[in-house]
Amino acid sequence: MINWQYYPRSTSCPDHLLKVVAVFETVSDQIDSSTHEVQVSDVVLAKVRSGLVAEGFEVESSKKKADKVHVPVFFGPGGKPQQSFEADAWHRGDGVVLEVEAGRAVVNYQFLKDLFQACMMQDVEYLSIAVRNVYRKAKDWEKVCTFFETMYASSRLELPLKGVLIIGY
């Protein structure tokens, strides 16, 4: 089952992000964390890759440097990217970065690193993080949503993003 929550909750989820949710829903039976206990993020990314590409995303195809997606952070001489961060998928036109996480999403706070990097990336307006609904009996999707719920409700931290979509698989 695919769960999702868009932040801030005072704004409806944009259509282009609902298409990302739909991509995950088309393969939900193959990636459902309640039935696929041992499944790394690269496997999940491979299963959603074709759907994301069809929606206009650049998607990491392997761990080779040439196959990774690099999103610029800042630029050097001649306007060439001098610093960039890697993303699992990037839709340049819609300004969406997608990160697919598995076991270390909450345990190692990988979702926070994803948030930080997306905030530093140029021309990124939306972040989507896909996490397991369940990891070792822990409710990872709920934990990540609780974090974002708290962050947006407190109003003490203002993000340079228009929105964040959390997908639970």
MIMISE-191119 format. One record per residue (C-alpha): residue in three letters; chain; residue number from 0; x, y, z. Coordinates in nm, 4 decimals, always signed. Layout:
R|ALA|A|NUM|X|Y|Z
...
END
This chain:
R|MET|A|0|+0.0000|+0.0000|+0.0000
R|ILE|A|1|+0.1284|+0.3445|-0.0905
R|ASN|A|2|+0.0856|+0.6212|+0.1665
R|TRP|A|3|+0.1660|+0.9823|+0.1010
R|GLN|A|4|+0.1519|+1.3193|+0.2721
R|TYR|A|5|+0.2281|+1.6595|+0.1249
R|TYR|A|6|+0.3658|+1.9520|+0.3255
R|PRO|A|7|+0.2721|+2.2165|+0.4003
R|ARG|A|8|-0.0665|+2.0660|+0.4756
R|SER|A|9|-0.2298|+2.4038|+0.4170
R|THR|A|10|-0.1607|+2.3629|+0.0433
R|SER|A|11|-0.2933|+2.0958|-0.1897
R|CYS|A|12|-0.0428|+1.8623|-0.3501
R|PRO|A|13|+0.0509|+1.9838|-0.7016
R|ASP|A|14|-0.0555|+1.7641|-0.9932
R|HIS|A|15|+0.3013|+1.6950|-1.1016
R|LEU|A|16|+0.3743|+1.5418|-0.7590
R|LEU|A|17|+0.0557|+1.3359|-0.7702
R|LYS|A|18|+0.2025|+1.1808|-1.0868
R|VAL|A|19|+0.5029|+1.0709|-0.8797
R|VAL|A|20|+0.2663|+0.9070|-0.6310
R|ALA|A|21|+0.0927|+0.7330|-0.9241
R|VAL|A|22|+0.4250|+0.5899|-1.0426
R|PHE|A|23|+0.4769|+0.4302|-0.7011
R|GLU|A|24|+0.1186|+0.3051|-0.6969
R|THR|A|25|+0.1676|+0.1202|-1.0278
R|VAL|A|26|+0.4358|-0.0988|-0.8678
R|SER|A|27|+0.3039|-0.1032|-0.5117
R|ASP|A|28|+0.2660|-0.4807|-0.5004
R|GLN|A|29|+0.6344|-0.5183|-0.5967
R|ILE|A|30|+0.7708|-0.2728|-0.3395
R|ASP|A|31|+0.5293|-0.2989|-0.0452
R|SER|A|32|+0.7523|-0.2998|+0.2637
R|SER|A|33|+0.5037|-0.5075|+0.4610
R|THR|A|34|+0.5555|-0.7994|+0.2222
R|HIS|A|35|+0.9099|-0.7283|+0.0952
R|GLU|A|36|+1.1035|-0.7126|+0.4193
R|VAL|A|37|+1.4485|-0.7100|+0.2597
R|GLN|A|38|+1.4564|-0.4673|-0.0300
R|VAL|A|39|+1.7235|-0.2030|-0.0776
R|SER|A|40|+1.6487|+0.1428|-0.2148
R|ASP|A|41|+1.8245|+0.0725|-0.5466
R|VAL|A|42|+1.5796|-0.2114|-0.6138
R|VAL|A|43|+1.2833|+0.0152|-0.5416
R|LEU|A|44|+1.4304|+0.2895|-0.7609
R|ALA|A|45|+1.4775|+0.0395|-1.0448
R|LYS|A|46|+1.1101|-0.0585|-1.0197
R|VAL|A|47|+0.9874|+0.3017|-1.0469
R|ARG|A|48|+1.2529|+0.4169|-1.2959
R|SER|A|49|+1.0553|+0.3686|-1.6190
R|GLY|A|50|+0.7492|+0.5453|-1.4780
R|LEU|A|51|+0.9594|+0.8375|-1.3582
R|VAL|A|52|+1.1381|+0.8649|-1.6922
R|ALA|A|53|+0.7997|+0.8677|-1.8656
R|GLU|A|54|+0.7086|+1.1678|-1.6464
R|GLY|A|55|+1.0249|+1.3550|-1.7513
R|PHE|A|56|+1.2635|+1.2708|-1.4676
R|GLU|A|57|+1.6329|+1.2034|-1.5032
R|VAL|A|58|+1.6869|+0.8897|-1.2947
R|GLU|A|59|+2.0045|+0.7325|-1.1586
R|SER|A|60|+2.0649|+0.4128|-1.3527
R|SER|A|61|+2.3680|+0.2719|-1.1674
R|LYS|A|62|+2.6310|+0.3633|-0.9098
R|LYS|A|63|+2.8787|+0.4598|-1.1840
R|LYS|A|64|+2.9582|+0.8313|-1.1796
R|ALA|A|65|+2.8306|+0.8785|-1.5352
R|ASP|A|66|+2.4950|+0.7174|-1.4469
R|LYS|A|67|+2.4248|+0.9315|-1.1413
R|VAL|A|68|+2.2092|+1.2427|-1.1400
R|HIS|A|69|+2.4007|+1.5533|-1.0350
R|VAL|A|70|+2.2046|+1.8609|-0.9266
R|PRO|A|71|+2.4062|+2.1871|-0.9096
R|VAL|A|72|+2.4537|+2.3650|-0.5787
R|PHE|A|73|+2.6778|+2.6528|-0.6875
R|PHE|A|74|+2.8752|+2.7574|-0.9897
R|GLY|A|75|+3.2340|+2.8513|-1.0640
R|PRO|A|76|+3.4227|+3.0198|-1.3471
R|GLY|A|77|+3.2355|+3.0296|-1.6739
R|GLY|A|78|+2.9116|+2.9333|-1.5001
R|LYS|A|79|+3.0118|+2.5677|-1.4735
R|PRO|A|80|+2.8765|+2.3738|-1.1759
R|GLN|A|81|+3.1495|+2.3690|-0.9121
R|GLN|A|82|+2.9527|+2.1869|-0.6433
R|SER|A|83|+2.6644|+1.9479|-0.6901
R|PHE|A|84|+2.4784|+1.6859|-0.4920
R|GLU|A|85|+2.3589|+1.3532|-0.6239
R|ALA|A|86|+1.9892|+1.2732|-0.6369
R|ASP|A|87|+1.8036|+0.9542|-0.7213
R|ALA|A|88|+1.5829|+1.1452|-0.9652
R|TRP|A|89|+1.5401|+1.5038|-1.0816
R|HIS|A|90|+1.2759|+1.6733|-1.2898
R|ARG|A|91|+1.4425|+1.9941|-1.4088
R|GLY|A|92|+1.1275|+2.1491|-1.5533
R|ASP|A|93|+0.9156|+2.1000|-1.2416
R|GLY|A|94|+1.2029|+2.1568|-0.9983
R|VAL|A|95|+1.1484|+1.8238|-0.8213
R|VAL|A|96|+1.4141|+1.6109|-0.6546
R|LEU|A|97|+1.3209|+1.2578|-0.5503
R|GLU|A|98|+1.5118|+1.0446|-0.3040
R|VAL|A|99|+1.4253|+0.6788|-0.2481
R|GLU|A|100|+1.5329|+0.5450|+0.0907
R|ALA|A|101|+1.5093|+0.2066|+0.2539
R|GLY|A|102|+1.6429|+0.0854|+0.5888
R|ARG|A|103|+1.8557|+0.3831|+0.6824
R|ALA|A|104|+1.5897|+0.6462|+0.6120
R|VAL|A|105|+1.5071|+0.6905|+0.9804
R|VAL|A|106|+1.7726|+0.4828|+1.1591
R|ASN|A|107|+2.0533|+0.6994|+1.0163
R|TYR|A|108|+1.8373|+1.0089|+0.9624
R|GLN|A|109|+1.9009|+0.9917|+0.5880
R|PHE|A|110|+1.5764|+1.1838|+0.5292
R|LEU|A|111|+1.7321|+1.4855|+0.7059
R|LYS|A|112|+2.0350|+1.4743|+0.4778
R|ASP|A|113|+1.7964|+1.4575|+0.1814
R|LEU|A|114|+1.6152|+1.7652|+0.3119
R|PHE|A|115|+1.9366|+1.9598|+0.3665
R|GLN|A|116|+2.0737|+1.8782|+0.0221
R|ALA|A|117|+1.7479|+1.9657|-0.1540
R|CYS|A|118|+1.7493|+2.3027|+0.0223
R|MET|A|119|+2.0989|+2.3722|-0.1159
R|MET|A|120|+2.0269|+2.2622|-0.4751
R|GLN|A|121|+1.9662|+2.5274|-0.7401
R|ASP|A|122|+1.6286|+2.5383|-0.9157
R|VAL|A|123|+1.4779|+2.2789|-0.6806
R|GLU|A|124|+1.1353|+2.3785|-0.5520
R|TYR|A|125|+1.0002|+2.0436|-0.4329
R|LEU|A|126|+1.1468|+1.7474|-0.2500
R|SER|A|127|+0.9928|+1.4034|-0.2508
R|ILE|A|128|+1.1271|+1.1346|-0.0201
R|ALA|A|129|+1.0093|+0.7760|-0.0543
R|VAL|A|130|+1.0572|+0.5671|+0.2595
R|ARG|A|131|+0.9441|+0.2265|+0.3723
R|ASN|A|132|+0.6125|+0.2173|+0.5555
R|VAL|A|133|+0.7648|-0.0469|+0.7831
R|TYR|A|134|+1.1288|-0.1230|+0.8580
R|ARG|A|135|+1.2102|-0.3882|+1.1185
R|LYS|A|136|+0.8634|-0.3437|+1.2683
R|ALA|A|137|+0.9175|+0.0333|+1.3012
R|LYS|A|138|+0.6746|+0.2656|+1.1266
R|ASP|A|139|+0.9272|+0.4690|+0.9262
R|TRP|A|140|+0.6788|+0.6568|+0.7067
R|GLU|A|141|+0.4872|+0.7717|+1.0136
R|LYS|A|142|+0.8082|+0.8796|+1.1894
R|VAL|A|143|+0.9202|+1.0887|+0.8924
R|CYS|A|144|+0.5745|+1.2439|+0.8623
R|THR|A|145|+0.5744|+1.3269|+1.2337
R|PHE|A|146|+0.9053|+1.5074|+1.1887
R|PHE|A|147|+0.7745|+1.7177|+0.8987
R|GLU|A|148|+0.4448|+1.7769|+1.0782
R|THR|A|149|+0.6349|+1.9158|+1.3759
R|MET|A|150|+0.8677|+2.1244|+1.1616
R|TYR|A|151|+0.5873|+2.2860|+0.9623
R|ALA|A|152|+0.3631|+2.3354|+1.2682
R|SER|A|153|+0.6345|+2.5071|+1.4715
R|SER|A|154|+0.7050|+2.7708|+1.2022
R|ARG|A|155|+1.0540|+2.8167|+1.3463
R|LEU|A|156|+1.2321|+2.6904|+1.0347
R|GLU|A|157|+1.1510|+2.8307|+0.6935
R|LEU|A|158|+1.2495|+2.6136|+0.3984
R|PRO|A|159|+1.3436|+2.7455|+0.0532
R|LEU|A|160|+1.1128|+2.4794|-0.0949
R|LYS|A|161|+0.7523|+2.5185|-0.2052
R|GLY|A|162|+0.6690|+2.1746|-0.0700
R|VAL|A|163|+0.7763|+1.8326|+0.0485
R|LEU|A|164|+0.6079|+1.5060|-0.0455
R|ILE|A|165|+0.6655|+1.1998|+0.1712
R|ILE|A|166|+0.5758|+0.8689|+0.0059
R|GLY|A|167|+0.5467|+0.5498|+0.2089
R|TYR|A|168|+0.5872|+0.2210|+0.0262
END
